[in-house]
Amino acid sequence: MEKNQGIINQGLSGMPAEVSARAFGAVGDGFADDTSALQRALDSGARRVIIPPGCFLIRRTLEPAAGQCVVIDGTIKIADAERSPLARDVRSGDRSVLVEDASGFQVGDTISIHDDNLPIQGGGRKVRRERAGHAKVLSIAGDELLLDRSAFRTFSPTANGFVARQNGAIWIRHSAVRLCGTGCLDGNWSNQLNAAPGFLDMDSSEVHPGASGITVQGDGWLDGVIIEGITVRNFTLHGISFRQAELSIVRNVTVEAVHDKGIALWNCRDCRISGNLCRDSVFEDGIMLHQVKDPAKGCRRIFIEGNICRNNARYGIHIGAGMSEIHLANNLCSENGFNLSIYGDHCTSTADVASGTTDRLFLAAVYRPNVLLGGRHLSVTNLSAYGTRFVGVEICGQAIQLQGGLIGPMDAPVFCDEPGAKHPLLGEWGRGSGEFYIDGDCRIGIAIVPGLTGRGKTNIPADVMISNVSICGCRLDLELSPQAERVETGKLIKLRGE
């Protein structure tokens, strides 16, 4: 009886329909390494795997099977990262790494190599670095690690070079996988390598399975992936990352205190992101559809509805260049650096709310409008852009319709005391370049101006129609650049400020 205690329901084929991870030796006490036990449960062939209450430490990324449902009611936590200083230089072409002490590493570990010559993410005064050389350990001989990739650059002990284990929590590589439950994925960020992992053999950053909570990425297109109900927190990179997924859903998930993006999509189509809470990203965004150079690889037909994105350092919701047919509705973006930006084409926004901007990091200390509309063929209806520090809505795209809604000021002025800060006069809104610092209340309700969108491309606004928008408490309702073409302002309703 004890042997089969974790088998809850036996399938007709002889394989268990549902199992508990404890039947495979998972302890869940927050101290034991439960990686192998959890992966054995996932490899069991069970259609449904239960991660019960408890704290399950892992040192490698877990991989569910195709068609599997994983119910997470406990906490899956990334174990503290092992690390060791380099004992010699890692030079271009090297596949082996000599460290001072390899006793904490195992064959199969994913590691990153770091030194002080790595670029600082975003530049400026931050200390987090990117492009740490990420690879897998194939064998260990003494204190020498043989890796599955060759280095393209040098890492050196003289630049404080070291090796650290770096992995994410779950990598979904197959279709029809469902993650659900009331539990949590905990990235244990404070005890990890604080650097974005990049492929060791190329100058490329962000290997998503290396440091993210959930990565959805296979050898080709995946479909039918569902993530719902769980909490994802404290990861070094992203909370949830999708690449080449279709007919998939993220709903009712909380993503908090990750470093980069809460929920990020690349080259996805016919997916729904609904009812999620994305908050407190340390450096970047709540929800992002990442811009692409090739529009053929952009996201298509994504529905983003009923989400709350709050207190993220950069964007609340960002629809990057190259996206098409992205539909937003009833989202609340509050106290982000930017609240809402749409650079994609043929997109809609209905009853979205952008409320307040944040002072977090240098990204928000410079000129920041509340909402940016930089794509083409956008329809924005009943937008509420309230709590604006300088510009309520900036329009630099083409074929934009802004109908209904309310634009208003912040409740209290925001001041910037950065050295060398510039305080522009009316008409000096920054033109999308982010070059101006500001202080004080909302200056401009709507600015129709040239702006930078999509990897530095300059957009000239054209074919803009604005009607029945209520503007409250702004010094200037509308700022119209002489470069703008074919602008129809229709009826602007000016309300008396408090």
N, C-alpha and C positions, 0 to 999 in steps of 0.2 A: 504493500500500500504506500509506504514512504517513497518508493522508487518513482511512482506515478503521481505523487501528490500535486505537482504543478501542472499536470495535464487535465485541463478542465473539461474538454469535450473532444471525443475521438471522431475523426472524419471517416466517411465510408471507405475511402481509399486505404485506410490503415495509418495514414499520417494524421497527427493531431490537428484538429481544427483550431484549437485555442490552447495556448500554453502560457505559463508564468515564467518569467526569467529566473525565478528562484529555483525552479526545477532543474536548471542547468548550472547551479552553483553560485548564482549572484547573491552577494551578501547584503549590500545596501546599507552598510554602517558608516559610510563616509570616509573609511580608512583603507579597506581592501580594494585591490585592483579588480574591478568587475568587467574589464573589457572583453576578455575571452568568453566569459559566461554569457554576457549579453549578445555577443556575436553568434555564439552557438545557438541561442534561442532564435535569433533571426535566420540562421541557416537550417533550422529544424524542418522546414517545409510547412510549418503551421501557417494557416491563413491569418491568424490573429495572435499577436504576441503582447502580453501584458507586462509592463514595467510597473510593479506595485509601489506603494509608498515606501520611502527610504531614500538614501542618498547614494547613488551608484557612481563611483569614480571610474573614469576611462582615460586611457593614455593613447588611444588610436581612434580614428573616425569610424563610426558604426555604419554598416551598409545593409538596409533592408532588402528583402527579395522582391521580385516583381509580383504585383497583386497583393502585397501583404498590408495588413492593418496593424499599426503599432500604437497601442494605447499607453500613453505615458502619464501615470498618476503619481509617480515619484519624481525625484530630481536626478537627472543625468549631468554630472559635473566633470569638467576637464580637470584632470589631476595637475598638481603643480608641475611646471616644466622642469625637466632635468636640463642642466647646462654645464658646459665645461669650456675653459679657455682654450684657444688654439695653441698647439705646441710648435707649429711651424706655419709658414705662409701657405695659403691655398692659392695656387696660380692658375691662370687661364689654361684649360685643358685637363686639369687635375680631376680625377674621380675619387680619390681617396683623401681623407681628412684626418690628420693626427691631432688628437686632443690631449690635454693633460691627464684626464681621467675619463675613460669610457665606461666605467662600471655601471653608470645609471642608464645607459642606452641598451636597446634590444634590437635585434633584427626585425625589420618591419616597421620600426618607428619612422615617422616623418619628422624631419629636422629642418631648421633654417640656420644659415650662417650669417653672422652679423659682424660689422665693425663700424667704427666711427666715420668711415669714408662714405657710407651710404647717404643718399640725399635725404634731407628733412622734408617730410610731407608738407607741401604747400609753402615751404620756405618760411621766412620770418622767424618768430620767436618760439615756435613749437619745437619739441625735442623728439617727437615720434619720427621714426625713419621708415622708408619703404625700400622695396626691391631686395629684401633679405633673401639669400639664395636658398630656395626650397628644394628638397630632394628626399628620397626614401633610402633607408639603410638596408643594403643587401647582405652584408656580412660584417663581422667585427673580428679583428685579429689584434689582440692586445689592446692598445689604445688607438688603433687606427680603424676608421669607419670607411667601408667601401660603399659608394653611393650609386644610384641608378642614372645619374646625369653627370656631365662634365661641367666644370665651372667656366664661365666666359670672362670672368674678371678676377682680380686678386683680392683676397681677404688676408689681413695680416695681424699677428699678435701685437705688433707695435702700435696698431690702431685699435687696441682693445678688442681684437677679434675673438669670437667665441661661437660655439655651436649650442643650440637649444632645441629641445623637442617642441614641435608646433603642429597642432592638429585641431580640426573642428570637431563638432559633435556627431552630425549625421550627414551622410552623403547619399542622396537618392539617385541611383543610376539607371532605374528601370521605371516602366510605366505602371499606372494604377496602384501606386503606393499611397497609403493614407496614414498620416500622423495625427493623433487626436488625444484628448484627455484633459486632465486638470493640472498636470504636472509642469515641470520646468526643465529647460536646458540652461545650464549655468556655465559660462565660459571662463569663470575664475580669472578674470582679466589681470588683476593685480599680481598674480603669480605666473604670468606668461611672458613670453618675449614681446615687448611692445614695439613691434615692427610689422609692416605689411609683408606677407610672404610673396616672393616672385620666383619664377622659374630660375633655377641655378644656371641653366645653359643658355639663357637669353636675357636681354635687357627688357624685362616685362614684369610688371607688378601684379599683385593680387591673384594668387592661386586660391580660389575661394574655399575649397575643402580644407585648406591648410589652417584656417583660423576663424571660420564662420560657424554660426549655429547650425543652419541647415543649408546645404547646397543641393540644388536640383539640376543635374547636368549629366547626360549620358553620351554615348558615342554618336547618337543621332537625335531625332525628335522624340520627346517623351510626352505622353498624354495621360490625363486622368489622375494627376497627382493632387491630393487634397491635404492641406495642413490646417488644422482648426483647434481652437480652444486652449492650446498650451501657452506658456510664457517662455520667451527666449531673451536672455539677458547677459550682459557683461562679456561680450565677445570682442576679440581683438580686431576683427574685420567687420563683416556684415552679420546681421541677424538672420535673414532669409534671402537666398540668392537663387534666381531662376535663369537658366540659359536653355534656349530652344525647347520650351515647353508649350503645350497647347491644351485647351480644354481642361485647365487646372484651376484650383481655387485656393486662396488663403483667406480665411475668415475667422473672426473672433479671437485673434491671436494678439497677445501683448508682446511687443518688442521694446526693450528698454536698456539704456545705458550701454549700447554697443558703440564702437569707435566710429565706424563709417556709416553705412546705410542700414536703416532698419529693414526695409523690404526693397529689393532691387531686382529689376527684370532686364534681360538682354535678349533680343530676338525671340520674343514670345508672341503668341497669338491666341485669341479667343479665350482669354483668362479673366478671372474675376478676383478683385482684391476688395474685400468688404468687411466692415465692422471691426477693423483692427485698431489697436492703440499703439502708436509708434512715438516714443518719447525719449528725450534726454540723450540723443546721439551726441557724442563728445565733440566730433569734428565735422560731421556731414549731415545726412538727411534722414527724414522720416520714410517717405516712399519715393523711389526714383525709378523712372524708365530711362535708362542710360543712353545718352546721345551716341550716335554711330556715324561714321564717315559714309558708309554705303546705305542709302535708304532701303535697299532690298533686304537688309538685315535688321531693320527696325521693328519694334513691336507693332502689332496690328490688332485692332478690335479688343482692347483691354478695357474692362469696366472697373472703375475705382469709385466706390460708393460707401458713404456712412463711416468713413475712417476718421479718427482723431489723431492729428500729428502735432505734438506740442513740445516746445523747448528743445528743438533740434538746432544745432549750431549753424547749419546752412539752410537748406530748403525744408519746408514742410512737405509739399508734394512738388516734384519736378518732372515734367514731361519733356524729354530732351529732343534735340533736332534728329530727324530721321524717323520719328514715330508717326503713325497715321491711325485715324479713327479711334482715338482714345476718348472715353466718355467718363466724365466725372460728375458726381451728384451728391449733394448733402454731406460733403466732407467739412470738417472743422480743422483749420490750420491756425494754431495760436502760439504766439511768442516764439516764432522761429526767426532765423536771420532773414531769409525770404520766406514768405508764407506759401505762395502759390506761383508757379511759373509754367507756362505752356509754350514750348518752342516747336511742338509737333504740328502736323498739318491735318486738316479735316477732323478737328477735335471739338468736343462740346463740354461746357461746364454749366450745371444747373443747380442753383441754390447752394453753392459753396460759400463758406464763411472763412475769411482771412482776418484774424483779429490780433493786433499787436505785433510788434517785432522785438527781438531780443538784443541785448548788449553782449552776448557771449562771444568771445574770441574776436580776433581782428576781422573776421568775415562780416560781422555785423556792425563794426565800428565805423565802416565807411558808408558811403551813400547806398541806401537800400530802399527801393520801393516795396510796397506791400505785395502787389501782384504784378507780374510781367506777362504780357501777351506778345510773343515774338514769332509765332508760327504763321501759317496761311490757312485761310478758310476756317476760322474759329467762330463758334457761336457761344457766347457767354450770356447767360440769362439769370437775373435775380441774384447777382453776386453781392455779398456783403463784405466790403473791405474797410474795416473799421479799426481804429487804433493805429493809424499810419504815422510814421515819423517824418516823412518828407514828401513822398509821392504816393497817392493811393493806388492808382493803376497806371502803369507805363505801357504804352502800345508802340511797338516798333515792327509789327508784322504787317501782312497784307490780307485783305479781304476779311476784316475783323468786324463782327457784330457784337456790340455790348448793349444789352437791353435790360432795363429795370435795375433794381438793386440800390444799395446805399454805400456811399463813400464818406468817411469821416475821420476826425483827428484822434490822436492819443489823448487819454484823460489827463496826462501830465507830461510836460516837456522831458525829453531825453537829452542829456548833455554829453559831449565827447571832449575829453581833455587830452587827447593824444598829442604828443609833440608834433608841431608842424601842421596841425589840423587846419583845413580850409573851411570857411563858413560862407557858402555861396549866397549870392543875392537871388532874388526871383529871376527865373530864366536860366540859372546855372544849375541844372538838375543832374549833371554828370553824363548825360547822353549814353547811359547804359555802361559806362566804362568803369564805374566803381571808384573814381578817382577823388570824389569829394567827401569830406567829412561834414557832418551837419550837427546842429544843435537846435533845440526848440521844438515847436509844434509843427503840425502838418502845413506845408507851404502850398502844395498843388494837389488838387483832387485827381485830375486826369492829365497825363502828359503824353502827347502823341509826337514822338521824337525818334530820330535815328538811334539805333542801339546795336550792341554786339550780341550776336547769338550764334550758336553752333560753331565752336572752335574758331572764334575770332571773326567770323563773317559779319559784315556790317549790313544791317537791314534798314531800308528806307520805308517808313510806313506809307501805305496806300490803300485806297478803297476801304476806308474805315467808316462805320456807321454807328453812332451812339444815340440812344433814344431812351427817354423816361428814366434817367438815372438821377437819384436824389443825392445831392452833395451838401454836407453839413460841416460848418466850422472851418473850412479851408480858406487860406488867404486868397488863393486863386483857384477858381473852379476848373479852368481848362488852360493848359499851355500847349500851343500848337506850333510846331516847328515849320518854318517856311519851306523846308524840304519835303514835308508831307504832301501827298498827292491824293486828291479826290476824297476829302474828308467831309462827312455829313454829321453834324452834331445833334440834329433833331432837337428834342426838348430836354434841357437840363433843369431839374427842380432844385432850387437852392433853398436850403432850410437854415433857419437861424441857429447858430451854435449856442451851447449852454453858456 
